[in-house]
Amino acid sequence: MTTGTFDVDTARKETPGCDTVIHLNNAGASLMPQPVLDSMVGHLQLEARIGGYEAAAAAADVVEGVYSSAARLLGCSTAEIAVVDSATRAWDLAFYAIPFERGDRILTSEAEYASNFIAYLQVAERYGVRIDVVPNDESGQLSVDRLREMIDERVRLVSLTHVPTNGGLVNPAAEVGRVTRAAGIPFLLDACQSAGQLPLDVEAIGCDMLSLTGRKYLRGPRGTGLLYVRRELLPELRPPMLDLHAATWVSRDGYRMRDDARRFESWECNYAAKIGLGTAIDYALGWGIEPIRDRVGGLAEDLRGRFEELPGVRVRDTGLQRCGIVSCTVDRMPGDAVKAAMAERGINVSVSRAPSTRWDMEARGLPEVVRVSVHYYNTVDEIETFCRVLKEAILRSGW
């Protein structure tokens, strides 16, 4: 790795999948680098040789190091980190731990992910909580001015998706954090799509809880996630489930919860995946999150510029700040047809549909978008190949 110019050749050499596919679905799951794969396979081999419990004991220092790596990534203490099996699980554990009462309000954004909104609806049904969606500003990002106007004594939570599943928008998380801290309202940030491609400093952002996944821009394994909870907030939260790891059975009729964020974990976990997540975080930090941001953002803007030259292709990204996810529609070509044309040539993209981000997609009249998400190991040549294949598919469709 180099600190000045991004060493793309090394990144690609350390990514076996680069020899197999043009992977432009990094917002789904990135290609794992070899060090992550090696760390996971190595632990699985150790389990096979000496036993699962014994391998966990032998790797105790490595496992503990995952918390240190996560704390460095987020700018927090290890006591504020829980390692779980997905970003959705992390988000749910935080959200369902909030003691909602009838009349409480949840403020959220138009770009909210379906899983989050379904949870809001369930809590609204269960406790009589009200869900209020903060409108976007003229750029398409959450309006901080409208958020500030909507704050009152009934607001129990502000919950925001940092980067939505359906495009390159980056919502103004730090500005939201300043509003919530001034009002003394908990702030839950879904950083599933931003972790690994954008810097995340929880103190600078001002969030009280944050969830993220390992499989996307951090390039870790599937089935891994992190939850950050600000230590001062922990006493107010009631984890929706406890076990003998999250709490201690101190008497026949009593238990005591852990005093750190690991009260949100379970005793059983996939140790190989957990170790792989730690390796992925260290690998990302080795490159530097700021250089990654610049590299990824540059490739995405290059792609958006090329889309403007293709017949019938419309870029659908909004917001003042954009990231490595590029969304588009192609006139008279369904998203699945674009995806299939790419798959025939060994190019991975995905399609995001309205039910995943219903408020935003319906407001813009979009039933679906093609999602093309670049990472730092992608190249300009790969982007050119993608655009050439897309143009050929458009011409074959009779444009």
Kinemage of the C-alpha trace (Angstrom):
@kinemage 1
@onewidth
@group {chain A} dominant
@subgroup {mainchain}
@vectorlist {calphas} color= white
{ca met a 1} P 0.000 0.000 0.000
{ca thr a 2} L 1.065 3.567 -0.594
{ca thr a 3} L -0.013 6.712 1.201
{ca gly a 4} L 0.010 9.169 -1.695
{ca thr a 5} L -1.231 7.562 -4.908
{ca phe a 6} L -3.635 4.685 -4.464
{ca asp a 7} L -1.877 1.420 -5.296
{ca val a 8} L -4.636 -0.203 -7.342
{ca asp a 9} L -2.352 -2.941 -8.680
{ca thr a 10} L -1.676 -4.205 -5.159
{ca ala a 11} L -5.343 -3.973 -4.239
{ca arg a 12} L -6.257 -6.108 -7.239
{ca lys a 13} L -3.480 -8.637 -6.653
{ca glu a 14} L -4.786 -9.089 -3.111
{ca thr a 15} L -8.340 -9.584 -4.396
{ca pro a 16} L -8.720 -13.020 -6.039
{ca gly a 17} L -12.130 -12.174 -7.473
{ca cys a 18} L -10.662 -9.491 -9.723
{ca asp a 19} L -9.386 -12.326 -11.961
{ca thr a 20} L -12.909 -13.702 -12.327
{ca val a 21} L -15.444 -10.880 -12.557
{ca ile a 22} L -15.903 -7.158 -12.979
{ca his a 23} L -17.539 -6.604 -9.643
{ca leu a 24} L -19.734 -3.498 -9.548
{ca asn a 25} L -22.022 -4.717 -6.765
{ca asn a 26} L -19.994 -3.591 -3.778
{ca ala a 27} L -23.067 -2.127 -2.093
{ca gly a 28} L -24.387 -5.688 -2.057
{ca ala a 29} L -21.250 -7.510 -0.980
{ca ser a 30} L -17.682 -6.626 -1.918
{ca leu a 31} L -15.018 -9.062 -3.035
{ca met a 32} L -13.037 -10.175 0.013
{ca pro a 33} L -9.273 -9.560 -0.019
{ca gln a 34} L -6.953 -12.517 0.461
{ca pro a 35} L -5.938 -11.592 4.044
{ca val a 36} L -9.587 -11.751 5.149
{ca leu a 37} L -10.063 -15.108 3.478
{ca asp a 38} L -6.840 -16.428 4.998
{ca ser a 39} L -7.795 -15.365 8.519
{ca met a 40} L -11.160 -17.091 8.301
{ca val a 41} L -9.925 -20.292 6.701
{ca gly a 42} L -7.056 -20.421 9.179
{ca his a 43} L -9.424 -20.321 12.128
{ca leu a 44} L -11.756 -22.907 10.612
{ca gln a 45} L -8.779 -25.200 10.098
{ca leu a 46} L -7.788 -24.654 13.730
{ca glu a 47} L -11.309 -25.584 14.836
{ca ala a 48} L -11.110 -28.739 12.743
{ca arg a 49} L -7.756 -29.697 14.257
{ca ile a 50} L -8.277 -28.978 17.949
{ca gly a 51} L -12.003 -28.269 18.496
{ca gly a 52} L -14.220 -25.192 18.422
{ca tyr a 53} L -13.987 -24.211 22.096
{ca glu a 54} L -10.263 -24.805 22.156
{ca ala a 55} L -9.723 -22.797 18.971
{ca ala a 56} L -11.710 -19.886 20.442
{ca ala a 57} L -9.539 -19.976 23.557
{ca ala a 58} L -6.360 -20.080 21.471
{ca ala a 59} L -7.538 -17.100 19.416
{ca ala a 60} L -8.806 -15.079 22.395
{ca asp a 61} L -6.374 -12.211 21.837
{ca val a 62} L -7.223 -12.065 18.128
{ca val a 63} L -10.942 -12.025 18.887
{ca glu a 64} L -10.501 -9.291 21.471
{ca gly a 65} L -8.563 -7.328 18.875
{ca val a 66} L -11.685 -7.111 16.729
{ca tyr a 67} L -13.162 -4.685 19.287
{ca ser a 68} L -10.021 -2.554 19.222
{ca ser a 69} L -10.124 -2.432 15.433
{ca ala a 70} L -13.799 -1.480 15.442
{ca ala a 71} L -13.154 1.235 18.029
{ca arg a 72} L -10.419 2.707 15.813
{ca leu a 73} L -12.740 2.646 12.817
{ca leu a 74} L -15.506 4.523 14.651
{ca gly a 75} L -13.531 6.690 17.079
{ca cys a 76} L -15.022 5.202 20.224
{ca ser a 77} L -14.060 2.909 23.103
{ca thr a 78} L -14.107 -0.882 22.959
{ca ala a 79} L -16.759 -0.872 25.691
{ca glu a 80} L -19.151 0.760 23.230
{ca ile a 81} L -18.873 -1.992 20.582
{ca ala a 82} L -20.925 -5.152 20.112
{ca val a 83} L -20.131 -7.646 17.358
{ca val a 84} L -23.218 -9.341 15.924
{ca asp a 85} L -24.216 -11.282 12.828
{ca ser a 86} L -25.525 -8.506 10.574
{ca ala a 87} L -26.221 -4.802 10.319
{ca thr a 88} L -29.939 -5.523 10.501
{ca arg a 89} L -29.470 -7.428 13.745
{ca ala a 90} L -27.322 -4.606 15.124
{ca trp a 91} L -29.896 -1.958 14.178
{ca asp a 92} L -32.804 -4.013 15.538
{ca leu a 93} L -31.044 -4.681 18.833
{ca ala a 94} L -30.571 -0.962 19.374
{ca phe a 95} L -33.991 0.114 18.146
{ca tyr a 96} L -36.015 -2.465 20.077
{ca ala a 97} L -34.055 -1.667 23.242
{ca ile a 98} L -35.563 1.830 23.395
{ca pro a 99} L -38.433 1.945 25.938
{ca phe a 100} L -41.089 3.531 23.719
{ca glu a 101} L -44.352 4.755 25.206
{ca arg a 102} L -47.676 5.787 23.718
{ca gly a 103} L -47.461 9.245 22.187
{ca asp a 104} L -43.726 9.064 21.430
{ca arg a 105} L -42.577 10.204 18.006
{ca ile a 106} L -39.899 8.774 15.716
{ca leu a 107} L -38.412 11.160 13.172
{ca thr a 108} L -36.843 9.535 10.133
{ca ser a 109} L -35.904 10.239 6.517
{ca glu a 110} L -37.474 9.661 3.117
{ca ala a 111} L -34.529 7.412 2.221
{ca glu a 112} L -35.186 4.894 5.002
{ca tyr a 113} L -34.526 1.239 4.289
{ca ala a 114} L -37.473 -1.170 4.326
{ca ser a 115} L -36.264 -3.217 7.304
{ca asn a 116} L -35.995 -0.092 9.436
{ca phe a 117} L -39.388 1.234 8.424
{ca ile a 118} L -41.065 -2.108 9.060
{ca ala a 119} L -39.659 -1.944 12.596
{ca tyr a 120} L -41.085 1.575 13.017
{ca leu a 121} L -44.478 0.324 11.884
{ca gln a 122} L -44.392 -2.594 14.301
{ca val a 123} L -43.508 -0.359 17.245
{ca ala a 124} L -46.179 2.121 16.197
{ca glu a 125} L -48.722 -0.694 16.163
{ca arg a 126} L -47.512 -2.117 19.476
{ca tyr a 127} L -47.052 1.046 21.548
{ca gly a 128} L -48.976 3.793 19.778
{ca val a 129} L -45.835 5.547 18.595
{ca arg a 130} L -46.076 8.039 15.729
{ca ile a 131} L -43.722 7.945 12.738
{ca asp a 132} L -42.947 11.287 11.103
{ca val a 133} L -40.878 11.454 7.928
{ca val a 134} L -38.690 14.533 7.635
{ca pro a 135} L -38.954 15.969 4.105
{ca asn a 136} L -35.945 16.311 1.844
{ca asp a 137} L -34.523 19.664 0.852
{ca glu a 138} L -34.244 20.813 -2.757
{ca ser a 139} L -31.080 18.727 -3.269
{ca gly a 140} L -32.776 15.477 -2.272
{ca gln a 141} L -31.099 15.012 1.108
{ca leu a 142} L -32.845 15.205 4.482
{ca ser a 143} L -33.715 18.797 5.312
{ca val a 144} L -31.957 19.721 8.548
{ca asp a 145} L -34.062 22.869 8.816
{ca arg a 146} L -37.274 20.852 8.667
{ca leu a 147} L -35.866 18.372 11.180
{ca arg a 148} L -35.163 21.191 13.599
{ca glu a 149} L -38.703 22.526 13.163
{ca met a 150} L -40.226 19.083 13.827
{ca ile a 151} L -38.417 18.525 17.132
{ca asp a 152} L -40.633 18.695 20.218
{ca glu a 153} L -40.848 17.086 23.665
{ca arg a 154} L -42.551 13.974 22.242
{ca val a 155} L -39.689 12.996 19.931
{ca arg a 156} L -38.131 9.860 21.422
{ca leu a 157} L -35.739 9.021 18.577
{ca val a 158} L -34.231 10.410 15.409
{ca ser a 159} L -33.296 7.533 13.105
{ca leu a 160} L -31.447 8.109 9.854
{ca thr a 161} L -30.075 6.013 7.016
{ca his a 162} L -26.713 7.556 6.163
{ca val a 163} L -26.489 6.216 2.593
{ca pro a 164} L -29.658 4.634 1.174
{ca thr a 165} L -29.773 1.285 -0.555
{ca asn a 166} L -30.973 2.785 -3.839
{ca gly a 167} L -28.378 5.419 -4.724
{ca gly a 168} L -25.382 7.594 -4.030
{ca leu a 169} L -27.000 10.101 -1.668
{ca val a 170} L -25.072 10.796 1.544
{ca asn a 171} L -27.437 12.219 4.142
{ca pro a 172} L -26.059 15.018 6.383
{ca ala a 173} L -25.463 12.871 9.463
{ca ala a 174} L -23.215 15.290 11.355
{ca glu a 175} L -25.690 18.133 10.903
{ca val a 176} L -28.446 15.873 12.210
{ca gly a 177} L -26.220 14.956 15.154
{ca arg a 178} L -25.832 18.607 16.107
{ca val a 179} L -29.618 18.993 16.184
{ca thr a 180} L -30.211 15.862 18.277
{ca arg a 181} L -27.472 16.632 20.784
{ca ala a 182} L -28.796 20.139 21.296
{ca ala a 183} L -32.268 18.693 21.896
{ca gly a 184} L -31.080 15.755 24.039
{ca ile a 185} L -32.722 13.191 21.746
{ca pro a 186} L -31.115 9.811 20.936
{ca phe a 187} L -29.834 9.500 17.365
{ca leu a 188} L -29.606 6.095 15.648
{ca leu a 189} L -27.537 6.035 12.438
{ca asp a 190} L -27.765 3.207 9.908
{ca ala a 191} L -24.254 3.208 8.412
{ca cys a 192} L -24.658 -0.062 6.547
{ca gln a 193} L -23.864 1.479 3.136
{ca ser a 194} L -21.323 4.064 4.278
{ca ala a 195} L -18.988 2.031 6.507
{ca gly a 196} L -15.771 1.332 4.655
{ca gln a 197} L -16.218 3.974 1.965
{ca leu a 198} L -16.705 7.078 4.137
{ca pro a 199} L -15.040 8.152 7.402
{ca leu a 200} L -17.230 7.446 10.447
{ca asp a 201} L -16.283 9.228 13.659
{ca val a 202} L -19.166 8.830 16.096
{ca glu a 203} L -18.108 11.847 18.150
{ca ala a 204} L -17.904 14.087 15.093
{ca ile a 205} L -21.223 12.743 13.797
{ca gly a 206} L -22.903 13.009 17.190
{ca cys a 207} L -24.836 9.748 16.941
{ca asp a 208} L -25.696 7.717 20.034
{ca met a 209} L -26.096 4.385 18.230
{ca leu a 210} L -24.709 3.178 14.912
{ca ser a 211} L -25.082 -0.068 12.978
{ca leu a 212} L -22.936 -1.383 10.143
{ca thr a 213} L -22.217 -4.514 8.158
{ca gly a 214} L -18.994 -6.289 7.284
{ca arg a 215} L -19.930 -7.543 3.827
{ca lys a 216} L -20.264 -4.295 1.894
{ca tyr a 217} L -17.575 -1.615 1.651
{ca leu a 218} L -15.535 -3.038 4.531
{ca arg a 219} L -14.968 -6.146 2.370
{ca gly a 220} L -15.562 -8.542 5.244
{ca pro a 221} L -17.526 -11.791 5.318
{ca arg a 222} L -21.286 -12.089 5.172
{ca gly a 223} L -22.994 -12.691 8.481
{ca thr a 224} L -21.061 -9.997 10.358
{ca gly a 225} L -22.104 -6.645 11.787
{ca leu a 226} L -21.247 -4.076 14.442
{ca leu a 227} L -23.316 -2.053 16.866
{ca tyr a 228} L -21.968 1.080 18.538
{ca val a 229} L -23.817 2.407 21.596
{ca arg a 230} L -22.651 5.511 23.435
{ca arg a 231} L -21.782 4.395 26.937
{ca glu a 232} L -23.876 7.099 28.635
{ca leu a 233} L -26.977 5.799 26.835
{ca leu a 234} L -26.550 2.139 27.832
{ca pro a 235} L -28.468 2.400 31.162
{ca glu a 236} L -31.541 3.698 29.297
{ca leu a 237} L -31.704 0.759 26.884
{ca arg a 238} L -33.380 -2.579 27.497
{ca pro a 239} L -31.939 -5.265 25.211
{ca pro a 240} L -34.784 -7.278 23.663
{ca met a 241} L -33.034 -10.535 24.585
{ca leu a 242} L -30.385 -11.629 27.085
{ca asp a 243} L -28.332 -14.764 27.579
{ca leu a 244} L -25.500 -15.869 29.831
{ca his a 245} L -23.025 -13.762 27.832
{ca ala a 246} L -25.089 -10.582 27.927
{ca ala a 247} L -25.907 -11.015 31.612
{ca thr a 248} L -24.881 -13.026 34.670
{ca trp a 249} L -27.349 -15.161 36.639
{ca val a 250} L -26.452 -13.923 40.117
{ca ser a 251} L -29.191 -15.677 42.114
{ca arg a 252} L -32.185 -17.911 41.542
{ca asp a 253} L -34.385 -14.899 40.919
{ca gly a 254} L -31.889 -12.315 39.760
{ca tyr a 255} L -29.489 -11.426 36.961
{ca arg a 256} L -27.065 -8.587 36.243
{ca met a 257} L -26.501 -7.222 32.761
{ca arg a 258} L -23.049 -6.412 31.482
{ca asp a 259} L -22.206 -2.745 31.794
{ca asp a 260} L -20.815 -2.482 28.251
{ca ala a 261} L -22.263 -2.812 24.757
{ca arg a 262} L -21.638 -6.542 24.726
{ca arg a 263} L -24.961 -6.880 26.562
{ca phe a 264} L -26.326 -6.869 22.999
{ca glu a 265} L -24.296 -9.926 21.966
{ca ser a 266} L -25.042 -13.632 22.319
{ca trp a 267} L -22.675 -16.254 23.674
{ca glu a 268} L -22.628 -18.329 20.488
{ca cys a 269} L -21.133 -16.772 17.377
{ca asn a 270} L -19.183 -17.567 14.232
{ca tyr a 271} L -15.611 -17.054 15.421
{ca ala a 272} L -14.098 -17.400 11.957
{ca ala a 273} L -16.423 -14.707 10.601
{ca lys a 274} L -15.745 -12.475 13.604
{ca ile a 275} L -12.003 -12.776 13.052
{ca gly a 276} L -12.533 -12.113 9.345
{ca leu a 277} L -14.420 -8.928 10.184
{ca gly a 278} L -11.544 -7.722 12.329
{ca thr a 279} L -9.084 -8.464 9.537
{ca ala a 280} L -11.284 -6.582 7.063
{ca ile a 281} L -11.417 -3.523 9.315
{ca asp a 282} L -7.644 -3.575 9.758
{ca tyr a 283} L -7.224 -3.967 6.012
{ca ala a 284} L -9.442 -0.942 5.326
{ca leu a 285} L -7.639 1.128 7.958
{ca gly a 286} L -4.347 0.131 6.359
{ca trp a 287} L -5.395 1.767 3.128
{ca gly a 288} L -6.931 4.726 4.986
{ca ile a 289} L -10.630 5.541 4.893
{ca glu a 290} L -10.037 9.029 3.456
{ca pro a 291} L -7.989 7.711 0.482
{ca ile a 292} L -10.659 5.051 -0.041
{ca arg a 293} L -13.355 7.751 -0.042
{ca asp a 294} L -11.455 9.792 -2.604
{ca arg a 295} L -10.723 6.821 -4.858
{ca val a 296} L -14.279 5.454 -4.720
{ca gly a 297} L -15.868 8.878 -5.139
{ca gly a 298} L -13.680 9.644 -8.139
{ca leu a 299} L -14.600 6.412 -9.896
{ca ala a 300} L -18.298 7.000 -9.217
{ca glu a 301} L -18.219 10.529 -10.631
{ca asp a 302} L -16.390 9.219 -13.704
{ca leu a 303} L -19.181 6.681 -14.203
{ca arg a 304} L -21.910 9.296 -13.760
{ca gly a 305} L -20.237 11.438 -16.403
{ca arg a 306} L -20.108 8.531 -18.850
{ca phe a 307} L -23.787 7.767 -18.267
{ca glu a 308} L -24.677 11.206 -19.583
{ca glu a 309} L -23.260 10.176 -22.971
{ca leu a 310} L -25.311 6.968 -23.252
{ca pro a 311} L -28.724 7.051 -24.973
{ca gly a 312} L -31.652 6.697 -22.623
{ca val a 313} L -29.556 6.395 -19.445
{ca arg a 314} L -30.599 8.666 -16.594
{ca val a 315} L -28.576 9.080 -13.400
{ca arg a 316} L -30.912 8.983 -10.395
{ca asp a 317} L -28.569 9.959 -7.543
{ca thr a 318} L -29.569 12.908 -5.370
{ca gly a 319} L -28.050 15.007 -2.584
{ca leu a 320} L -25.258 17.502 -2.118
{ca gln a 321} L -22.724 14.783 -1.331
{ca arg a 322} L -22.568 11.525 -3.254
{ca cys a 323} L -20.595 8.328 -2.790
{ca gly a 324} L -19.596 5.143 -4.605
{ca ile a 325} L -23.144 3.959 -5.349
{ca val a 326} L -24.436 5.068 -8.755
{ca ser a 327} L -28.104 4.551 -9.572
{ca cys a 328} L -29.638 4.861 -13.011
{ca thr a 329} L -32.562 3.900 -15.175
{ca val a 330} L -32.432 2.949 -18.859
{ca asp a 331} L -35.369 3.952 -21.026
{ca arg a 332} L -37.301 0.954 -22.342
{ca met a 333} L -34.965 -1.520 -20.598
{ca pro a 334} L -36.075 -3.109 -17.321
{ca gly a 335} L -33.470 -3.356 -14.610
{ca asp a 336} L -33.408 -7.137 -14.809
{ca ala a 337} L -32.596 -6.939 -18.523
{ca val a 338} L -29.624 -4.670 -17.772
{ca lys a 339} L -28.470 -6.983 -15.000
{ca ala a 340} L -28.775 -10.049 -17.260
{ca ala a 341} L -26.851 -8.380 -20.081
{ca met a 342} L -24.052 -7.610 -17.658
{ca ala a 343} L -24.027 -11.083 -16.145
{ca glu a 344} L -23.518 -12.583 -19.619
{ca arg a 345} L -20.233 -10.662 -19.798
{ca gly a 346} L -19.071 -11.402 -16.260
{ca ile a 347} L -20.111 -8.037 -14.802
{ca asn a 348} L -21.981 -7.858 -11.487
{ca val a 349} L -24.566 -5.137 -10.814
{ca ser a 350} L -27.860 -5.167 -8.933
{ca val a 351} L -31.398 -3.792 -9.135
{ca ser a 352} L -33.016 -1.857 -6.280
{ca arg a 353} L -36.810 -1.816 -6.263
{ca ala a 354} L -39.382 0.491 -4.713
{ca pro a 355} L -40.289 -1.736 -1.729
{ca ser a 356} L -36.714 -1.406 -0.443
{ca thr a 357} L -36.927 2.405 -0.159
{ca arg a 358} L -40.627 3.073 -0.669
{ca trp a 359} L -40.945 6.702 0.471
{ca asp a 360} L -38.113 7.905 -1.749
{ca met a 361} L -38.861 5.762 -4.794
{ca glu a 362} L -42.585 6.549 -4.818
{ca ala a 363} L -41.931 10.271 -4.374
{ca arg a 364} L -39.741 10.182 -7.478
{ca gly a 365} L -41.995 7.838 -9.449
{ca leu a 366} L -39.342 5.148 -9.718
{ca pro a 367} L -40.390 1.491 -9.594
{ca glu a 368} L -36.730 0.427 -9.734
{ca val a 369} L -33.175 1.564 -10.411
{ca val a 370} L -30.071 -0.215 -11.614
{ca arg a 371} L -27.446 0.061 -8.893
{ca val a 372} L -23.785 0.152 -9.913
{ca ser a 373} L -21.470 0.388 -6.910
{ca val a 374} L -17.727 0.806 -7.357
{ca his a 375} L -14.857 0.144 -4.964
{ca tyr a 376} L -11.208 1.148 -4.898
{ca tyr a 377} L -10.069 -2.060 -6.628
{ca asn a 378} L -12.228 -1.270 -9.654
{ca thr a 379} L -10.532 0.427 -12.596
{ca val a 380} L -11.386 2.939 -15.285
{ca asp a 381} L -10.976 0.110 -17.811
{ca glu a 382} L -13.684 -1.855 -15.998
{ca ile a 383} L -15.982 1.173 -16.037
{ca glu a 384} L -15.354 1.607 -19.772
{ca thr a 385} L -16.143 -2.078 -20.351
{ca phe a 386} L -19.359 -1.781 -18.375
{ca cys a 387} L -20.448 1.279 -20.365
{ca arg a 388} L -19.590 -0.400 -23.673
{ca val a 389} L -21.619 -3.500 -22.785
{ca leu a 390} L -24.500 -1.306 -21.617
{ca lys a 391} L -24.469 0.684 -24.869
{ca glu a 392} L -24.506 -2.550 -26.880
{ca ala a 393} L -27.478 -3.807 -24.874
{ca ile a 394} L -29.319 -0.527 -25.373
{ca leu a 395} L -28.775 -0.636 -29.140
{ca arg a 396} L -29.932 -4.252 -29.295
{ca ser a 397} L -33.113 -3.233 -27.473
{ca gly a 398} L -33.994 -0.999 -30.420
{ca trp a 399} L -33.190 2.422 -28.989
